[in-house]
Amino acid sequence: MSHFITDFFVSFLNPLAPFFMRKFDIGVKEIALLITSISFFSSIFQIVFGMIASRLESLKRGLLASMLLTVGSMALVGFSRNIVVLLLLFLMAYFGNSAFHPIGAVMARGSSPYSLSIFVAAGTLGTALGPVFVTQFVSRYDFEKLWIVSIVSVVTFLMLYMRQPEKVNASKVKDHTRFRDNLQGLRRIIVLWFVVTVRTLVITLSNTYGPIIASKRGLPLTFGGLLLTLGVGLGVATTMVGTWMSERFGNHITNLVSFAGMAIGVLILAQPVSALMLVVGYLLVNGCGYLTMSTNVAHAQQLMPENAALASSTVMGFAWACGVALRYLLILPFGENIMAQLIVLFVISIVMVPISVLKIERNHTVLNGRGGY
């Protein structure tokens, strides 16, 4: 439930991009840079949060702190009077979300490969419902009234939190574990980090421009929210499908299918297509992208069992931050030209199809069956 709530709130930023463009009188380049900066600076610290989580005695208290930071910040977002205040509040909310993920991933770790998939699916569901909810809310009510949603969410979370037993950190790293030992462990997951980094670039930039493309074609704000909800909602199902594929065929095949599908999706988004085809392209990007959302994390934990929290934060947060940082290389030179950026994403996705197989197989990091290699 906590993963659902925290991802629900941070999913508000992308669908409200057209709203913020009108409210603060900014262009496509400015809003894209703002969203990219918030995602980057919060995600880059997730590897630090992973190191902290690996030494926590009480995961439950860490969970509480991260949740309160996210929901509390979002309660104030509606009162932003300028773009700087908006940036700072969203940044605080995203920091709380980044701190949550390595803690939550360790708490969700279980004997079944589907334990982590269920955890990821819960967050994906929150990410899916957030856009359609917030666009409907802002269209019907005052933006400032978002604090009501935060209060209801906090009360719900605290009621469940009080009933949750204390969680001992079974993956806690001993104090004498050296930083150099952690770096040596990270070498085993470097290929997975690269794959997730590129996947993040494709998904997040598509998510940023999806609602903006819809708005530029005269479609309402709620359509952009629905677009995000449908795409990420499909990801809830494909996350589970991806786990099955990795168990059956190997994680390398799952990554191959993921990039191939995303390539087709971004190519459709780059064309002046109808609203229906816009939805189809977006579904392909998110549906295929989410195939490996949990499998690469589970794979990293298996490759680095001595510090599962650090492994999780590396391929969840740090890789995400690196992928988001790559967006600057497209946004800054191409500016308002969304189509050119999507064409570049198509080329990158096509290149990653053979790399997903060859590089991962060469480094013997194929998730084969029940954790074998």
VOVOMAR-938164 format. One record per residue (C-alpha): residue number from 0; residue in one letter; y, x, z. Coordinates in Angstrom, 1 decimal. Layout:
N
@seq->NUM	type->A	yy->Y	xx->X	zz->Z
...
END
This chain:
373
@seq->0	type->M	yy->0.0	xx->0.0	zz->0.0
@seq->1	type->S	yy->2.4	xx->2.9	zz->0.8
@seq->2	type->H	yy->1.9	xx->4.4	zz->-2.6
@seq->3	type->F	yy->2.6	xx->1.0	zz->-4.2
@seq->4	type->I	yy->5.9	xx->0.6	zz->-2.2
@seq->5	type->T	yy->7.3	xx->4.1	zz->-2.8
@seq->6	type->D	yy->6.6	xx->4.2	zz->-6.5
@seq->7	type->F	yy->7.9	xx->0.6	zz->-6.8
@seq->8	type->F	yy->11.3	xx->1.7	zz->-5.6
@seq->9	type->V	yy->11.7	xx->4.9	zz->-7.6
@seq->10	type->S	yy->10.7	xx->3.0	zz->-10.8
@seq->11	type->F	yy->14.1	xx->1.1	zz->-10.7
@seq->12	type->L	yy->16.0	xx->4.0	zz->-12.3
@seq->13	type->N	yy->14.7	xx->3.9	zz->-15.9
@seq->14	type->P	yy->14.9	xx->0.2	zz->-16.6
@seq->15	type->L	yy->18.4	xx->0.0	zz->-15.1
@seq->16	type->A	yy->19.7	xx->2.7	zz->-17.5
@seq->17	type->P	yy->21.5	xx->0.3	zz->-19.8
@seq->18	type->F	yy->23.0	xx->-1.5	zz->-16.8
@seq->19	type->F	yy->24.3	xx->1.8	zz->-15.4
@seq->20	type->M	yy->25.7	xx->2.8	zz->-18.8
@seq->21	type->R	yy->27.8	xx->-0.4	zz->-18.8
@seq->22	type->K	yy->28.7	xx->-0.3	zz->-15.1
@seq->23	type->F	yy->29.9	xx->3.3	zz->-15.1
@seq->24	type->D	yy->30.9	xx->3.5	zz->-18.8
@seq->25	type->I	yy->28.7	xx->6.4	zz->-19.7
@seq->26	type->G	yy->26.7	xx->7.2	zz->-22.9
@seq->27	type->V	yy->23.0	xx->7.9	zz->-23.8
@seq->28	type->K	yy->23.3	xx->11.6	zz->-23.3
@seq->29	type->E	yy->24.9	xx->11.3	zz->-19.9
@seq->30	type->I	yy->22.4	xx->8.7	zz->-18.5
@seq->31	type->A	yy->19.5	xx->10.7	zz->-19.9
@seq->32	type->L	yy->20.8	xx->13.9	zz->-18.2
@seq->33	type->L	yy->21.3	xx->12.0	zz->-14.9
@seq->34	type->I	yy->17.8	xx->10.6	zz->-14.9
@seq->35	type->T	yy->16.3	xx->14.0	zz->-15.9
@seq->36	type->S	yy->18.2	xx->15.8	zz->-13.2
@seq->37	type->I	yy->17.1	xx->13.4	zz->-10.5
@seq->38	type->S	yy->13.5	xx->13.7	zz->-11.6
@seq->39	type->F	yy->13.6	xx->17.4	zz->-11.9
@seq->40	type->F	yy->15.3	xx->18.4	zz->-8.7
@seq->41	type->S	yy->13.1	xx->16.1	zz->-6.6
@seq->42	type->S	yy->9.9	xx->17.0	zz->-8.3
@seq->43	type->I	yy->10.5	xx->20.8	zz->-8.2
@seq->44	type->F	yy->10.3	xx->20.7	zz->-4.4
@seq->45	type->Q	yy->6.9	xx->18.9	zz->-4.4
@seq->46	type->I	yy->5.0	xx->22.2	zz->-4.3
@seq->47	type->V	yy->7.0	xx->23.0	zz->-1.2
@seq->48	type->F	yy->6.1	xx->19.6	zz->0.3
@seq->49	type->G	yy->2.5	xx->20.4	zz->-0.6
@seq->50	type->M	yy->2.6	xx->23.6	zz->1.4
@seq->51	type->I	yy->4.1	xx->21.7	zz->4.3
@seq->52	type->A	yy->1.5	xx->18.9	zz->4.0
@seq->53	type->S	yy->-1.3	xx->21.4	zz->4.1
@seq->54	type->R	yy->-0.1	xx->22.5	zz->7.6
@seq->55	type->L	yy->0.6	xx->19.1	zz->9.1
@seq->56	type->E	yy->-1.4	xx->18.1	zz->12.1
@seq->57	type->S	yy->-0.6	xx->14.4	zz->11.6
@seq->58	type->L	yy->-0.6	xx->13.2	zz->8.1
@seq->59	type->K	yy->0.4	xx->9.7	zz->9.3
@seq->60	type->R	yy->3.7	xx->10.8	zz->10.7
@seq->61	type->G	yy->4.5	xx->12.7	zz->7.5
@seq->62	type->L	yy->3.7	xx->9.5	zz->5.6
@seq->63	type->L	yy->6.1	xx->7.5	zz->7.8
@seq->64	type->A	yy->9.0	xx->10.0	zz->7.3
@seq->65	type->S	yy->8.7	xx->10.1	zz->3.6
@seq->66	type->M	yy->8.5	xx->6.3	zz->3.2
@seq->67	type->L	yy->11.5	xx->5.7	zz->5.4
@seq->68	type->L	yy->13.6	xx->8.2	zz->3.4
@seq->69	type->T	yy->12.7	xx->6.5	zz->0.1
@seq->70	type->V	yy->13.1	xx->2.9	zz->1.1
@seq->71	type->G	yy->16.2	xx->3.6	zz->3.3
@seq->72	type->S	yy->18.0	xx->5.4	zz->0.4
@seq->73	type->M	yy->17.2	xx->2.5	zz->-2.0
@seq->74	type->A	yy->18.7	xx->0.0	zz->0.5
@seq->75	type->L	yy->22.1	xx->1.7	zz->-0.1
@seq->76	type->V	yy->21.9	xx->2.2	zz->-3.9
@seq->77	type->G	yy->23.4	xx->-1.2	zz->-4.6
@seq->78	type->F	yy->26.6	xx->-0.2	zz->-2.8
@seq->79	type->S	yy->27.3	xx->2.8	zz->-5.1
@seq->80	type->R	yy->30.9	xx->2.8	zz->-6.3
@seq->81	type->N	yy->30.6	xx->5.7	zz->-8.7
@seq->82	type->I	yy->28.0	xx->7.7	zz->-10.6
@seq->83	type->V	yy->28.0	xx->10.6	zz->-8.0
@seq->84	type->V	yy->27.1	xx->8.3	zz->-5.1
@seq->85	type->L	yy->24.4	xx->6.7	zz->-7.3
@seq->86	type->L	yy->23.0	xx->10.2	zz->-8.2
@seq->87	type->L	yy->22.9	xx->11.3	zz->-4.5
@seq->88	type->L	yy->21.1	xx->8.1	zz->-3.3
@seq->89	type->F	yy->18.5	xx->8.1	zz->-6.0
@seq->90	type->L	yy->18.0	xx->11.8	zz->-5.4
@seq->91	type->M	yy->17.3	xx->11.2	zz->-1.7
@seq->92	type->A	yy->14.9	xx->8.4	zz->-2.6
@seq->93	type->Y	yy->13.1	xx->10.6	zz->-5.1
@seq->94	type->F	yy->12.8	xx->13.4	zz->-2.5
@seq->95	type->G	yy->11.1	xx->11.0	zz->-0.2
@seq->96	type->N	yy->8.7	xx->10.0	zz->-3.0
@seq->97	type->S	yy->8.0	xx->13.7	zz->-3.7
@seq->98	type->A	yy->7.2	xx->14.4	zz->-0.1
@seq->99	type->F	yy->4.9	xx->11.4	zz->0.0
@seq->100	type->H	yy->2.6	xx->12.3	zz->-2.9
@seq->101	type->P	yy->0.8	xx->15.4	zz->-1.6
@seq->102	type->I	yy->0.4	xx->13.7	zz->1.8
@seq->103	type->G	yy->-1.0	xx->10.6	zz->0.2
@seq->104	type->A	yy->-3.3	xx->12.4	zz->-2.1
@seq->105	type->V	yy->-4.9	xx->14.3	zz->0.7
@seq->106	type->M	yy->-5.3	xx->11.1	zz->2.8
@seq->107	type->A	yy->-6.8	xx->9.3	zz->-0.2
@seq->108	type->R	yy->-9.3	xx->12.0	zz->-0.9
@seq->109	type->G	yy->-12.8	xx->10.8	zz->-0.4
@seq->110	type->S	yy->-16.4	xx->11.3	zz->-1.3
@seq->111	type->S	yy->-16.2	xx->9.1	zz->-4.4
@seq->112	type->P	yy->-14.2	xx->10.3	zz->-7.5
@seq->113	type->Y	yy->-12.8	xx->6.8	zz->-7.6
@seq->114	type->S	yy->-11.0	xx->7.2	zz->-4.2
@seq->115	type->L	yy->-8.2	xx->9.1	zz->-5.8
@seq->116	type->S	yy->-8.2	xx->6.8	zz->-8.8
@seq->117	type->I	yy->-7.6	xx->3.8	zz->-6.5
@seq->118	type->F	yy->-4.7	xx->5.7	zz->-4.8
@seq->119	type->V	yy->-3.2	xx->6.5	zz->-8.2
@seq->120	type->A	yy->-3.7	xx->3.0	zz->-9.5
@seq->121	type->A	yy->-1.8	xx->1.6	zz->-6.5
@seq->122	type->G	yy->1.2	xx->3.7	zz->-7.3
@seq->123	type->T	yy->0.9	xx->2.9	zz->-11.0
@seq->124	type->L	yy->0.9	xx->-0.8	zz->-10.1
@seq->125	type->G	yy->4.1	xx->-0.3	zz->-8.1
@seq->126	type->T	yy->5.6	xx->1.6	zz->-11.0
@seq->127	type->A	yy->4.6	xx->-1.2	zz->-13.4
@seq->128	type->L	yy->6.0	xx->-4.1	zz->-11.3
@seq->129	type->G	yy->9.2	xx->-2.4	zz->-10.3
@seq->130	type->P	yy->11.0	xx->-2.5	zz->-13.7
@seq->131	type->V	yy->10.3	xx->-6.1	zz->-14.5
@seq->132	type->F	yy->11.3	xx->-7.1	zz->-10.9
@seq->133	type->V	yy->14.5	xx->-5.1	zz->-10.7
@seq->134	type->T	yy->15.8	xx->-6.2	zz->-14.1
@seq->135	type->Q	yy->15.1	xx->-9.8	zz->-13.3
@seq->136	type->F	yy->16.7	xx->-9.3	zz->-9.9
@seq->137	type->V	yy->19.9	xx->-7.7	zz->-11.2
@seq->138	type->S	yy->20.1	xx->-10.3	zz->-14.0
@seq->139	type->R	yy->20.0	xx->-13.2	zz->-11.5
@seq->140	type->Y	yy->21.6	xx->-11.8	zz->-8.3
@seq->141	type->D	yy->24.2	xx->-9.3	zz->-7.2
@seq->142	type->F	yy->23.2	xx->-5.6	zz->-7.6
@seq->143	type->E	yy->24.3	xx->-5.0	zz->-4.0
@seq->144	type->K	yy->21.7	xx->-7.4	zz->-2.6
@seq->145	type->L	yy->18.9	xx->-4.8	zz->-3.3
@seq->146	type->W	yy->19.1	xx->-4.0	zz->0.4
@seq->147	type->I	yy->17.2	xx->-7.2	zz->1.1
@seq->148	type->V	yy->14.3	xx->-6.0	zz->-0.9
@seq->149	type->S	yy->14.3	xx->-2.8	zz->1.1
@seq->150	type->I	yy->14.3	xx->-4.6	zz->4.4
@seq->151	type->V	yy->11.3	xx->-6.8	zz->3.4
@seq->152	type->S	yy->9.4	xx->-3.7	zz->2.2
@seq->153	type->V	yy->10.1	xx->-1.7	zz->5.4
@seq->154	type->V	yy->8.9	xx->-4.5	zz->7.6
@seq->155	type->T	yy->5.7	xx->-5.0	zz->5.5
@seq->156	type->F	yy->5.0	xx->-1.2	zz->5.5
@seq->157	type->L	yy->5.5	xx->-0.9	zz->9.3
@seq->158	type->M	yy->3.2	xx->-3.8	zz->10.0
@seq->159	type->L	yy->0.4	xx->-2.1	zz->8.1
@seq->160	type->Y	yy->1.4	xx->1.3	zz->9.4
@seq->161	type->M	yy->0.9	xx->0.3	zz->13.0
@seq->162	type->R	yy->-2.7	xx->-0.9	zz->12.2
@seq->163	type->Q	yy->-3.6	xx->2.4	zz->10.5
@seq->164	type->P	yy->-5.6	xx->4.8	zz->12.6
@seq->165	type->E	yy->-4.4	xx->8.4	zz->13.0
@seq->166	type->K	yy->-5.5	xx->10.5	zz->10.1
@seq->167	type->V	yy->-6.7	xx->14.0	zz->10.9
@seq->168	type->N	yy->-5.7	xx->16.5	zz->8.2
@seq->169	type->A	yy->-9.2	xx->17.7	zz->7.2
@seq->170	type->S	yy->-7.6	xx->19.9	zz->4.5
@seq->171	type->K	yy->-5.2	xx->21.6	zz->7.0
@seq->172	type->V	yy->-4.8	xx->25.3	zz->6.1
@seq->173	type->K	yy->-5.1	xx->27.7	zz->8.9
@seq->174	type->D	yy->-1.9	xx->29.4	zz->10.0
@seq->175	type->H	yy->-3.3	xx->32.9	zz->9.0
@seq->176	type->T	yy->-3.7	xx->31.8	zz->5.4
@seq->177	type->R	yy->-1.6	xx->34.2	zz->3.4
@seq->178	type->F	yy->0.9	xx->33.1	zz->0.7
@seq->179	type->R	yy->-0.8	xx->35.6	zz->-1.7
@seq->180	type->D	yy->-4.1	xx->33.8	zz->-1.2
@seq->181	type->N	yy->-2.5	xx->30.5	zz->-2.2
@seq->182	type->L	yy->-1.1	xx->32.1	zz->-5.4
@seq->183	type->Q	yy->-4.5	xx->33.4	zz->-6.3
@seq->184	type->G	yy->-5.9	xx->29.9	zz->-5.9
@seq->185	type->L	yy->-3.2	xx->28.5	zz->-8.1
@seq->186	type->R	yy->-4.4	xx->30.8	zz->-10.9
@seq->187	type->R	yy->-7.5	xx->28.7	zz->-11.2
@seq->188	type->I	yy->-5.5	xx->25.6	zz->-12.0
@seq->189	type->I	yy->-2.9	xx->27.1	zz->-14.4
@seq->190	type->V	yy->-4.4	xx->25.4	zz->-17.5
@seq->191	type->L	yy->-4.3	xx->22.0	zz->-15.8
@seq->192	type->W	yy->-0.7	xx->22.6	zz->-14.8
@seq->193	type->F	yy->0.2	xx->23.3	zz->-18.4
@seq->194	type->V	yy->-1.5	xx->20.2	zz->-19.7
@seq->195	type->V	yy->0.1	xx->18.0	zz->-17.1
@seq->196	type->T	yy->3.5	xx->19.6	zz->-17.8
@seq->197	type->V	yy->3.4	xx->18.7	zz->-21.5
@seq->198	type->R	yy->2.0	xx->15.2	zz->-20.8
@seq->199	type->T	yy->4.9	xx->14.6	zz->-18.4
@seq->200	type->L	yy->7.4	xx->15.6	zz->-21.0
@seq->201	type->V	yy->6.0	xx->13.0	zz->-23.5
@seq->202	type->I	yy->5.7	xx->10.2	zz->-21.0
@seq->203	type->T	yy->8.9	xx->10.5	zz->-19.1
@seq->204	type->L	yy->11.2	xx->11.0	zz->-22.1
@seq->205	type->S	yy->9.5	xx->7.9	zz->-23.7
@seq->206	type->N	yy->10.1	xx->6.0	zz->-20.5
@seq->207	type->T	yy->13.7	xx->7.0	zz->-20.4
@seq->208	type->Y	yy->14.5	xx->5.9	zz->-24.0
@seq->209	type->G	yy->12.3	xx->2.8	zz->-24.1
@seq->210	type->P	yy->14.8	xx->0.4	zz->-22.4
@seq->211	type->I	yy->17.7	xx->2.1	zz->-24.2
@seq->212	type->I	yy->16.1	xx->1.7	zz->-27.6
@seq->213	type->A	yy->15.5	xx->-2.0	zz->-26.8
@seq->214	type->S	yy->19.1	xx->-2.4	zz->-25.7
@seq->215	type->K	yy->20.5	xx->-0.8	zz->-28.8
@seq->216	type->R	yy->18.5	xx->-3.3	zz->-30.9
@seq->217	type->G	yy->20.2	xx->-6.2	zz->-29.2
@seq->218	type->L	yy->17.3	xx->-7.0	zz->-26.8
@seq->219	type->P	yy->18.2	xx->-8.1	zz->-23.2
@seq->220	type->L	yy->17.9	xx->-5.9	zz->-20.1
@seq->221	type->T	yy->14.9	xx->-7.9	zz->-19.0
@seq->222	type->F	yy->13.0	xx->-6.9	zz->-22.2
@seq->223	type->G	yy->13.4	xx->-3.2	zz->-21.3
@seq->224	type->G	yy->12.0	xx->-4.0	zz->-17.8
@seq->225	type->L	yy->9.1	xx->-5.9	zz->-19.3
@seq->226	type->L	yy->8.5	xx->-3.0	zz->-21.7
@seq->227	type->L	yy->8.1	xx->-0.5	zz->-18.8
@seq->228	type->T	yy->6.0	xx->-3.0	zz->-16.8
@seq->229	type->L	yy->3.6	xx->-3.6	zz->-19.7
@seq->230	type->G	yy->3.2	xx->0.1	zz->-20.4
@seq->231	type->V	yy->2.7	xx->1.3	zz->-16.9
@seq->232	type->G	yy->0.7	xx->-1.9	zz->-16.1
@seq->233	type->L	yy->-1.8	xx->-0.9	zz->-18.8
@seq->234	type->G	yy->-1.8	xx->2.5	zz->-17.1
@seq->235	type->V	yy->-3.3	xx->0.9	zz->-14.0
@seq->236	type->A	yy->-6.4	xx->0.1	zz->-16.0
@seq->237	type->T	yy->-6.6	xx->3.3	zz->-18.1
@seq->238	type->T	yy->-6.4	xx->5.4	zz->-14.9
@seq->239	type->M	yy->-9.8	xx->4.0	zz->-14.0
@seq->240	type->V	yy->-11.0	xx->4.3	zz->-17.5
@seq->241	type->G	yy->-10.0	xx->7.9	zz->-17.6
@seq->242	type->T	yy->-12.0	xx->8.6	zz->-14.4
@seq->243	type->W	yy->-15.1	xx->7.1	zz->-16.1
@seq->244	type->M	yy->-14.5	xx->9.1	zz->-19.3
@seq->245	type->S	yy->-14.1	xx->12.4	zz->-17.3
@seq->246	type->E	yy->-17.4	xx->11.7	zz->-15.5
@seq->247	type->R	yy->-19.1	xx->10.8	zz->-18.7
@seq->248	type->F	yy->-17.7	xx->13.2	zz->-21.3
@seq->249	type->G	yy->-15.6	xx->15.7	zz->-19.4
@seq->250	type->N	yy->-12.0	xx->16.1	zz->-18.5
@seq->251	type->H	yy->-11.2	xx->18.0	zz->-21.7
@seq->252	type->I	yy->-12.3	xx->15.0	zz->-23.9
@seq->253	type->T	yy->-10.1	xx->12.7	zz->-21.8
@seq->254	type->N	yy->-7.1	xx->15.0	zz->-22.3
@seq->255	type->L	yy->-7.8	xx->15.1	zz->-26.0
@seq->256	type->V	yy->-7.8	xx->11.3	zz->-26.3
@seq->257	type->S	yy->-4.7	xx->11.1	zz->-24.1
@seq->258	type->F	yy->-2.6	xx->13.3	zz->-26.4
@seq->259	type->A	yy->-3.9	xx->11.8	zz->-29.6
@seq->260	type->G	yy->-2.9	xx->8.3	zz->-28.4
@seq->261	type->M	yy->0.5	xx->9.4	zz->-27.2
@seq->262	type->A	yy->1.2	xx->11.1	zz->-30.5
@seq->263	type->I	yy->0.7	xx->7.8	zz->-32.4
@seq->264	type->G	yy->2.7	xx->5.9	zz->-29.8
@seq->265	type->V	yy->5.8	xx->8.1	zz->-30.0
@seq->266	type->L	yy->5.7	xx->8.1	zz->-33.8
@seq->267	type->I	yy->5.9	xx->4.3	zz->-33.7
@seq->268	type->L	yy->8.8	xx->4.4	zz->-31.2
@seq->269	type->A	yy->10.7	xx->6.7	zz->-33.5
@seq->270	type->Q	yy->10.6	xx->4.2	zz->-36.4
@seq->271	type->P	yy->12.9	xx->1.1	zz->-36.8
@seq->272	type->V	yy->10.1	xx->-1.3	zz->-36.0
@seq->273	type->S	yy->10.1	xx->-4.8	zz->-34.7
@seq->274	type->A	yy->10.1	xx->-5.8	zz->-31.0
@seq->275	type->L	yy->6.3	xx->-6.3	zz->-31.2
@seq->276	type->M	yy->5.7	xx->-2.9	zz->-32.6
@seq->277	type->L	yy->8.0	xx->-1.4	zz->-30.0
@seq->278	type->V	yy->5.7	xx->-2.8	zz->-27.4
@seq->279	type->V	yy->2.6	xx->-1.5	zz->-29.2
@seq->280	type->G	yy->4.0	xx->2.0	zz->-29.4
@seq->281	type->Y	yy->5.0	xx->2.0	zz->-25.8
@seq->282	type->L	yy->1.6	xx->0.7	zz->-24.7
@seq->283	type->L	yy->0.0	xx->3.6	zz->-26.6
@seq->284	type->V	yy->2.2	xx->6.2	zz->-24.9
@seq->285	type->N	yy->1.7	xx->4.9	zz->-21.4
@seq->286	type->G	yy->-1.9	xx->3.7	zz->-21.7
@seq->287	type->C	yy->-3.1	xx->7.0	zz->-23.2
@seq->288	type->G	yy->-0.9	xx->9.1	zz->-21.0
@seq->289	type->Y	yy->-2.3	xx->7.5	zz->-17.8
@seq->290	type->L	yy->-5.9	xx->8.3	zz->-18.8
@seq->291	type->T	yy->-5.6	xx->11.7	zz->-17.1
@seq->292	type->M	yy->-3.2	xx->10.7	zz->-14.3
@seq->293	type->S	yy->-5.9	xx->11.0	zz->-11.6
@seq->294	type->T	yy->-8.5	xx->13.1	zz->-13.3
@seq->295	type->N	yy->-6.4	xx->16.2	zz->-13.6
@seq->296	type->V	yy->-5.4	xx->15.9	zz->-9.9
@seq->297	type->A	yy->-9.1	xx->15.4	zz->-8.8
@seq->298	type->H	yy->-10.0	xx->18.3	zz->-11.1
@seq->299	type->A	yy->-7.4	xx->20.6	zz->-9.5
@seq->300	type->Q	yy->-8.6	xx->19.7	zz->-6.0
@seq->301	type->Q	yy->-12.1	xx->20.6	zz->-7.0
@seq->302	type->L	yy->-11.0	xx->24.0	zz->-8.4
@seq->303	type->M	yy->-8.9	xx->24.7	zz->-5.3
@seq->304	type->P	yy->-10.8	xx->23.1	zz->-2.4
@seq->305	type->E	yy->-9.4	xx->25.5	zz->0.2
@seq->306	type->N	yy->-5.9	xx->23.9	zz->-0.2
@seq->307	type->A	yy->-6.2	xx->20.5	zz->-1.7
@seq->308	type->A	yy->-2.6	xx->19.5	zz->-0.8
@seq->309	type->L	yy->-1.1	xx->22.5	zz->-2.6
@seq->310	type->A	yy->-3.4	xx->21.9	zz->-5.6
@seq->311	type->S	yy->-2.3	xx->18.2	zz->-5.7
@seq->312	type->S	yy->1.4	xx->19.0	zz->-5.4
@seq->313	type->T	yy->1.1	xx->21.6	zz->-8.2
@seq->314	type->V	yy->-0.4	xx->19.3	zz->-10.8
@seq->315	type->M	yy->1.4	xx->16.2	zz->-9.6
@seq->316	type->G	yy->4.9	xx->17.3	zz->-8.5
@seq->317	type->F	yy->5.5	xx->20.8	zz->-9.8
@seq->318	type->A	yy->4.0	xx->20.2	zz->-13.2
@seq->319	type->W	yy->6.0	xx->16.9	zz->-13.3
@seq->320	type->A	yy->9.2	xx->18.9	zz->-12.5
@seq->321	type->C	yy->8.4	xx->21.4	zz->-15.2
@seq->322	type->G	yy->7.8	xx->18.6	zz->-17.8
@seq->323	type->V	yy->11.0	xx->17.0	zz->-16.8
@seq->324	type->A	yy->12.9	xx->20.3	zz->-17.1
@seq->325	type->L	yy->11.7	xx->20.6	zz->-20.7
@seq->326	type->R	yy->13.6	xx->17.4	zz->-21.4
@seq->327	type->Y	yy->16.8	xx->19.4	zz->-21.2
@seq->328	type->L	yy->15.7	xx->21.3	zz->-24.3
@seq->329	type->L	yy->15.7	xx->18.1	zz->-26.3
@seq->330	type->I	yy->18.5	xx->16.1	zz->-24.7
@seq->331	type->L	yy->21.2	xx->18.9	zz->-24.8
@seq->332	type->P	yy->20.8	xx->19.8	zz->-28.5
@seq->333	type->F	yy->20.0	xx->16.4	zz->-29.9
@seq->334	type->G	yy->22.3	xx->14.4	zz->-27.6
@seq->335	type->E	yy->22.5	xx->10.8	zz->-28.8
@seq->336	type->N	yy->19.8	xx->11.2	zz->-31.6
@seq->337	type->I	yy->16.9	xx->9.5	zz->-29.9
@seq->338	type->M	yy->14.8	xx->9.5	zz->-33.1
@seq->339	type->A	yy->14.9	xx->13.3	zz->-33.5
@seq->340	type->Q	yy->13.7	xx->13.7	zz->-29.9
@seq->341	type->L	yy->10.8	xx->11.4	zz->-30.4
@seq->342	type->I	yy->9.7	xx->13.2	zz->-33.6
@seq->343	type->V	yy->9.6	xx->16.4	zz->-31.6
@seq->344	type->L	yy->7.5	xx->14.7	zz->-29.0
@seq->345	type->F	yy->5.1	xx->13.6	zz->-31.8
@seq->346	type->V	yy->4.7	xx->17.2	zz->-33.0
@seq->347	type->I	yy->4.1	xx->18.5	zz->-29.5
@seq->348	type->S	yy->1.5	xx->15.8	zz->-28.8
@seq->349	type->I	yy->-0.3	xx->16.7	zz->-32.1
@seq->350	type->V	yy->-0.4	xx->20.4	zz->-31.2
@seq->351	type->M	yy->-1.8	xx->19.6	zz->-27.7
@seq->352	type->V	yy->-4.8	xx->17.8	zz->-29.2
@seq->353	type->P	yy->-6.8	xx->21.0	zz->-30.1
@seq->354	type->I	yy->-5.3	xx->22.9	zz->-27.1
@seq->355	type->S	yy->-6.6	xx->20.3	zz->-24.7
@seq->356	type->V	yy->-10.1	xx->21.2	zz->-25.7
@seq->357	type->L	yy->-10.0	xx->24.9	zz->-26.6
@seq->358	type->K	yy->-7.9	xx->26.1	zz->-23.7
@seq->359	type->I	yy->-9.7	xx->24.1	zz->-21.1
@seq->360	type->E	yy->-13.2	xx->25.0	zz->-22.3
@seq->361	type->R	yy->-12.4	xx->28.6	zz->-22.7
@seq->362	type->N	yy->-11.3	xx->28.8	zz->-19.0
@seq->363	type->H	yy->-14.4	xx->26.8	zz->-17.8
@seq->364	type->T	yy->-12.3	xx->24.2	zz->-16.2
@seq->365	type->V	yy->-14.1	xx->21.1	zz->-17.6
@seq->366	type->L	yy->-14.6	xx->18.3	zz->-15.1
@seq->367	type->N	yy->-18.3	xx->17.6	zz->-15.9
@seq->368	type->G	yy->-20.0	xx->14.7	zz->-14.2
@seq->369	type->R	yy->-19.9	xx->14.7	zz->-10.4
@seq->370	type->G	yy->-17.8	xx->17.8	zz->-9.9
@seq->371	type->G	yy->-20.0	xx->20.2	zz->-11.7
@seq->372	type->Y	yy->-18.7	xx->22.9	zz->-14.1
END
